[in-house]
């Protein structure tokens, strides 16, 4: 039983280590009304979905490809990006998956900057007290999303114990 668990765990670990790592980078864009009254805050909250739709367009993806000189189509880039509004915190979350962690950071930051630029342009036509600002509160950081060799090895070891016990 233990021998089978060890063999399956080791096999799972080595197969997992041979896979290409996928990194995920996250950029948050903070939406900040210029004044803290209920009406402007609620209007900003309602606009979050519109910002997500704006960012999740092929036009924005094409601009990012051109800015960063990426070798892919807008559809391929959009397939690796998830954009989600968080109405409780007044942020738009941009998640980018890539086989290159630094590239994932660059794409996430560029995508967030597109929303900041859009809000700055929209604010030019608004009165100062009615403006809604978009800010990048932090730089994106990547982390390895998959594979997870240790987790895979533990799961393989448990599976090996179960199969060994059945045998």
Protein Blocks (a to p, Z undefined) as FASTA:
>chain_A
ZZmmmmmmmmmmmmmmmpccddddddddddddfbdcfklmmmmmmmmmmmmmmmmpfklm
mmmmmmnopabdfklmmmmpccdddfknopacdddddfbfklmmmmmmmmmmmmmmmmmm
mmmmpcfklpccdddfbdcddddfbdcfklmmmmmmmmmmmmmmmZZ
